[in-house]
């Protein structure tokens, strides 16, 4: 599923693109391609675009490791991705349902987290009930 959310009042012209794919490594290329296309719209350099692609791939891999393998109500388990494009930044928030309430994402000292922190300007993670999210922001250099 892909959805472009219309501009909302008070959002300063931000564009939001919602993309949901099956929670499988086979579909990460779709998210990497979307990331590259949106970053190119912001005129990021090729190196910055590649950094973002790697960061999104790493964030998704972290989430897939804790994702539920059991679909709810007959649906497939999805990896949801929300891209927010502003005048000077791209924010990518990826979310999956957790396999159990005790599942946790790797801590800030993990290698994966260090990679994310090096590739994006801002990185955060959250667990809310039975959903885990990782949020990355990359700003365009001035």
N, C-alpha and C positions, 0 to 999 in steps of 0.2 A: 504494500500500500504506500502510495506517495500522495502527499497533500501539501499544497502551498497555502498557508494561512494568510488571508488578506491583512493589509495593514490595519492596525488598531489605533484608535485615537489615543494619544498620550505615549505612543511607542516611538516617537521621533522618526518614523519612516522605516523602522526595522522590518526586514522580511524574515519570515519563519517558514522553514521547509520541514515537514514531518515525513519520516521514512521508516517503515517497519518491514523487517525481513525475518525469515525463520532464524531462530537462535542456533545457527550452525556456522562453523568456519567457512563453509562453501559460499556463503553470501557476503563475507566481509569485503570482497572486491567491489561490490555494489556501493557500500558505504565509503570505501576509499575513493572511488571515482566521484561520488557526489561531493565529498570533501574537497577534492582537487578542483572540481568545476566551480564550486562556490568560492574557494580561496582565490582562484584566477579572476573571478569577478571583482574581487577587492584589490587586484593587482599585486598580490604577494609575489615574491621572487620564486623561481623554480625551486631553490633550496628550501624556502619557507613552506611551499606547497608540499614538498616531499616530507618535511618534518611533521606537518599536520597529518598527512596520510599515515605516517608511521605511528604518530600519537593516537589517532583514532583506532588503528589496527590493534595497538597494545591495550588501549582501554577496553575495546570489545573483547579481546582475548581474556582479560582479567574478569570481565563480567560473565563470559561464557563458562568460565571455570566454576562459577557459583550458581549458574542459572538452573532453574527447575528443568527437569527432563520430562515432567508430566504435564501435558496440556490440560487446561481447565475447560470444562464444558465442551470437549471435543475439538477445540481449536488447537492450532499448532502453537508452540511456545515461540514468542516473538522477541526480537531484539529491536527496541524502538530507539530512534535517533531523531533528535530535534536540533536543527541547525538554525541559529539566529544570526542573521547578517546585518550588521550596523554599518555606519559610514566608515568606521576604522577598525573593525574587529569581526572575527568569526568565532562564535561560541557553539560548541558541539556538546550536547548532553545525551548520553546513551543510557538506556535503562533495560533491565531484564527482571523477570520474576525470580525470586530466590527459590532454591531447592528446599530449604527449610528455614525456620526463623533463627536458627543458630548459625547459619552461613555468614561469613564475614569476608570482606575484601582484604587483599594483602595490605599490610601496614605501610606507613610512609618510609620505612627503612628498607623495604623490599627493592630488588633490582628493577622490577616493572614500574614501581612508583617513581624511582629515580629517573628512569627513562622518560616517563611522562612529564616530570617536573623540568627536565632539560629541554624538552621539545615544545612546550607550551608556556605561555606567560602566566597563566593561572590554571591550577588543577585542584579539584575538590571531589570528594566522594561522599555518598550518603546512603544509608540504609533506612528505609521507611516501611515498617511493617514487613511485607513479603516482597519488597522491590528494592533493588540496588541500582544506584546511578553513579556515573562518573561524568563530571563536567570539565571541559577544557576550553580555554579562551586563548586565542592568538591575536595580537594586535598588529596592525600594519605599522611599520616604522614611519616616523614622521619625516 
